């Protein structure tokens, strides 16, 4: 019997969440990230992210349609999900910065 592939080798090396901080207001990094979302380029960048995720999901469906083995489909699914999680974390970083700036104003 074969053992399932466990992707925790990559997760161990990923940065962890920032510790909760006091009410010092938004950091310079948070202000810069939040300001980035006000540009028209950000709207296109978000659309590109969504297209990229859809393409990755379509690749998994294509692998199934081509009749790849369960092992190959499983590996594709794990890698795709990990890539999507990383992309989402990048966008969540910006969304969190926007939230902090909006909650605290421009202190």
Secondary structure as GFF3:
##gff-version 3
##sequence-region A 1 107
A	DSSP	alpha_helix	8	11	.	.	.	ID=ss1
A	DSSP	alpha_helix	28	36	.	.	.	ID=ss2
A	DSSP	alpha_helix	40	65	.	.	.	ID=ss3
A	DSSP	alpha_helix	70	104	.	.	.	ID=ss4
###
